Amino acid sequence: MTMTTKAVIFDMDGVLIDSEICYLKFDLAFARTKNPDVTIDQLYGMVGASKQDAWMVMERAVHNGQTWEELRDDYRASVDVFSQVDYRAIFRSEAVEILDLLKRRGYALALASSTQMELILRVLAENNITSYFDVIVSGSQFKQSKPNPEIYFYTAKRLGVEPTECLVIEDSTLGITAASRAGMTIAALIDDRFGFDRSLADYEIQHLGEIAGLLGISENS
């Protein structure tokens, strides 16, 4: 990597936890109570999106006259997803090793997720990785989350680094777009299930452990 990287910023859903397929299954089951013809591929646009954008995808897929707000409220009233997901079971365990290595090598670490802060903190706590992060940012802190780059500009400022000094680990089209618009270097974790566009990423990785190689560091370096 030719740039000087001082900070590594992680997305959460799809990167640290393999949560997206879990949530989509709940979304699809709900959508089919409204319109039995909805298919899962019609809901792929919900993955990685802000809450409003995600529910607008649901509104278009269901197409039953209800607004996205009404559908969201119905969902919240009838489905308690977060109590049913075991976040330790879907945690990418290899994250611990790379977070530990990066921390020991002096990189500033941040989490920048579109998810609400309460859930972010729960996921980090249940997997015992909260202490690795110098900054934790939720998309709910902003008027617009990803693909708007504001979340990444804000995170860099909180870390005390320039956007060009950040390596971002993302998986979704919207997250990659946000980091690209912020002028950051991007390593896209490959996930071909949802049709994500990784064309704006600088690197593609199969495994979080590959981050060390991108930065030219190792356990013994």
N, C-alpha and C positions, 0 to 999 in steps of 0.2 A: 504494500500500500504506500503510494508516494506521499500522500498527505501526512501531516502530523496529527495523529489521533490522541486526544486527551480524555475523551468521554465516550462511553458506549450506552446507548439508549435502547431499551427493550420495549417492544409491545408486549401485551400479556396474552390476550386470547389468540390462540393459534400459534403462539411462539413459546411461552412458558407453560401454557396448559393447552391441551388438545380439546378445547371446549366447543368449538364452533359446530361440529357435527352433532354434539349433544343438544345444543340449543335448537338447531335446525329441526331435529326430530320432534321436539315439543312444538315448535312453530308450525310444522306441517300438520301435526295432529289437530292443533287448534284451527288452522286454516280450513281443514276438511270438514270441521263442524259447521263452517259457514258456506263452503262450496266444495263438495266432494271431488270435483274435477281438478283441484289445485295439485300441481306436481312440485316435487322438491326443487327442481331446477328453476322454477319461477321465484323461489325464495332465496336463491343464492346471493342476490343483491343485498340481503339483510346482513350478510357476514361482513364484519369489520366496519359497519356503518354506524353513524350516530343514531340515537333512538328515533328521532323524527324521520330521518332518511330510511331507516330500517322499516318502520311501520308504514311508510308510504309505499314501500315495495309490497308489503302485506296487503295494503289497500288495493293496489293494482291487481294483485294476484287473485284476491277473493272476489273483488268486483261485485259486491252485493248491495251497494248503496251506502254502506257505513263509511264514515270518515276514518282516517288513520287513528285519530284520537279515540273514537268510539271503539275501534277494534282493540287498541292497546288497553283501554279500560276494561273491556270484556275479558281480555287475556289475564290481566292482573287479578281480576275478581275470581277467575276460575282455575288458574294454573299457578302453582307455587314451584317454579323451576328450581330456584336456587337451593331450596331445602332438599331437593331430590338428587342433586349432583354431588358426587364425591370428588372434591377437587384434589385430593391426594392421589386418587386413582388415575386422573387424567393429567397429572403433572409430569412434565418431561424431566425425568430425574437427572439427565445429563446437565441440566441447567446449573445444578449446585456446583459441579466441578468447574465449569467455565466462569461462573460468578466469583467463586473463590479465587481462581487464578487471576482474573482481571483485577480484583480488589487488591490482592497481594502485589500486583505489578503497578499499582498506583493509578489505575484508571478511575475517573469519576463515573459512577453508575447511576442510571435513572430508569424509571419505569414511566412510560407515557401511554396510557390506555384510554380508549373511548368509554370504557366501562365506568360505572359510578364508583366513587371512592370507597363506599362501605364494602362493596364486593371485592374491590382490589385489595383492601387491607385484610379481608377475610382469607382470600386466596394466598396471599403472602404469608400470613400468620400460620395457616394450616400446613403450609409446606416449609415453614421455618427459614424463610429467606428474606424477611423484612429488613434485617440489619445490613444486608449487602447494598441497599439502595440509599444514595445520598439525597435523592429527590424522587418523590412519587407524585405523578400528575394525572388527573382524571379529565376526560373530555367534557364532563359536566361543568367544569369550571369556565367554559367558554361558550359564547353564543353559537359558534360553529366548531364542530370537531373535525376530524379527518374526513375528507381530503384537504380541508383548510390547514395551512401550515402553522397556524398560530400556536397550537399545542407544542410544536417542536421549537419554535422560536422562544417561547416562554421557558421550556425545559432547559435549553442551552443557557439562557440568561440566568436561571436559578443555579445552574451548575458553575457559572462563571467562566464559560468557554464560548468561543465563536461557533456558529453553526457549521462552518467548514472543518472544525476540529472534532466533529461528532460522527461516530459510526452508529447507524440505526439498524436494529434487527426487526424486520417486519415480515409479514406474510401476505397481507391482502392488498388488492389493487388500491383501495382508498388510503391505506397506511403508507404504502410505497409512494403514492402520489404526494401525500402530505410531506413526507421527508424529502422528496425530490424538490418540491416547491420551496422548502426551507434551505436548500443548497447543501444538504448533508449527504455523506456517503452512505449507501444502503446495501446491506446484505439481506437478500430475500430468502427466507426459509421456504423451500419448495413444498408446495401442497397442491397437487393437481386435481383434488376432488371438487373444487369450487370454481374452476375456470378463471382463476386470478391472472391478471396481466402483470408480469414481472419485468416488462421491457424497460422500465425506468430505473431498475436496480443496477448497481455497479457490479454486484456479485450475486451468485446463487449458491446456497448451501443446502446440503441434505440433512445436516445434523448440527446442533448448536456447538459442538466441540470444534467445528471448523473455524469458528471465530478466532481462535488462537492463531491458526495458520495465517489468516488474513492480516493479523497484526504482527506477525513474525515473532511470536512469543511461544514459549513452551514451559513445562514444569521445570526443566533444567536450564532454560536460557538465562 
